[in-house]
């Protein structure tokens, strides 16, 4: 572009436009060229980047717009271009020289690389077997290290040291925390042997299983012997010993057979200890003849009942203490023993009995163990109590002892359960005391029946009944204070009444048969009232009281009947009542009433006079008949009821007389002199009678 620019500008404008050598203005060519040039100049955009660069270059060179400059400018520019091209060629020559040297160096390097490749191939050929052998050795080393780790892990997990074996099996070593930790580890080894038995080669698993089983069995034997030794001298009040023994029992429970044998030996040891303690409490000395500081029961309890009560109280106190101590020993760990026995039965299923669904009941086992511990005490208690019962002929004492035994039996039921073997001793003693009571009562009844003669003159209860009722009060009080009244409200006392009260009441009934009325009823009521008074304070005798009330009511009814008859016969009212029984309420029947001999004027006046003589002292005379009846309320009630019945009879007589008078009055209205009415002959009214007999 610069070349064309300068070529176009090589001829000055003035020469092209104003030169005289140029063609005339009228020619078309120059005019067209000029216009074309002007047009191109005018059409050029000075905002074009190339023009701007060219102008900046000219400005940078400081070119002046002269003819010389315009002529040299193109040449100068071309010269500069040529110089620049020469410099470029020189620089490329230097680059070519450098490239040649680089090529030479590359060839040299390729030569060295080929030589190195040949050396490396030779070295690889020479060291290949060595590397293979080294790799094999490394692999073998790695396998050996893995086997060593496995061996170490196996030894640490499945094998125990000789010291641990000694701790586990030697009886010279104590049963302490180290023993239990070692036993736990050996049991884990025994359990994990199942993994070894699952491999193809089971020899190792069998050997480890046999060895661990041997160690575990030896450890349990050691633990069993240690617990047996501890049980012989066990202080149940020492919490530290109890803690170690509790843990040992929990572990030993995994061998149910050894655990049961241990309990058997413990029960035997405790039985001997408690028997010696009971003997010492009775006599004041032990089986080794060592005197004790406490005062023995046999020396301070002179009363037989207190003697038996002290023995039972000692047995109860010992049972409570024994149960509390053994509860801490066997139950305080919750269900640990149960779970241990369950695990033992799972490992030894042949020990489980058929139909035994429950593995271990801690409370039941505790009750059974306490019962076995008390076997010796119960045996000695039975001997002493039976000796006391059989050596006394007092029926009351025998019954009190039976009630006392029954009270403690119910207490032992709450402590040891209804299935305890100790309760058999209480049942035997209670039955023995009751048999002695019945025998003594029958002897007493036989002796009294031989002396029965007649009832007392005052018809009061005979002496034998009074003695019997005093005895009955003592028996009822004893029964009331016993626990039997809580569980059984009266059924147990019925047998006592049958033995104590019924024979003597039958004797009183036989005595009453020899008496005439009303003495027989008075005597019976006096005896029945005395028996009722003795039994009234005790609710458990309500059934018998109901029976007594019924019998009393029967005899009271007989006395009311007797008093009623007395009033009617003494007053003469019976003379009027007898013929009136055949008179009905019809007019025809009533008209016959005056014709009867009893209702004739003379007889009716005599009856009225007899009634008037009777009424002033009627109640006093009637009460005199019952003066030997000890219950004055009954006397009053009987007399009042008889008087009420007498008044009703009088009202009946009165109504008949008035009805007959009414009929006769209507018939004799027209007569000049009517006959006197029945009412006039018998003037007393029922109101007057009630007032006089009230």
Secondary structure, DSSP 4 states (H G I P E B T S, - for coil): -HHHHHHHTSS-HHHHHH-TTSPPTT-SHHHHHHHHHHHHHHH--TT-HHHHHHHHHHHHHT----HHHHHHHHHHHHHHHHHHHHHHHHHHHHHHHHHHHHHHHHHHHHHHHHHHHHHHHHHHHHHHHHHHHHHHHHHHHHHHHHHHHHHHHHHHHH---HHHHHHHH-TTS--SHHHHHHHHHHHHHHHHHHHHHTSS--HHHHHHHHHHHHHHHHHHHHHHHHHHHHHHT--TT-HHHHHHHHHHHHHHTTSHHHHHHHHHHHHHHHHHHHHHHHHHHHHSB-TT--B-SSPPHHHH--SHHHHHHHHHHHHHHHHHHHHHHHHHHHTTTTTHHHHHHHHHHHHSGGGSPTT------HHHHHHHHHHHHTHHHHHHHHHHHHHHHHT---HHHHHHHHHHHHHHHHHHHHHH-TT-THHHHHHHHHHHHHHHHHHHHHHHHHHHHHH-----TT-PPPHHHHHHHHHHHHHHHHHHHSTHHHH-SSHHHHHHHHHHTHHHHHHHHHHHHTS-TTHHHHHHHHHHHHHHHHHTT-GGGHHHHHHHHHHHHHHHHHHHHHHHHHHHHHHTHHHHHHHHTT--SSHHHHHTGGGSGGGSHHHHHHHHHHHHHHHTTHHHHHHHHTTT-S-HHHHHHHHHHHHHHHHHHHHHHHHHHHHHHHHHHHHTTT-SSPPPPHHHHS---HHHHHHHT-
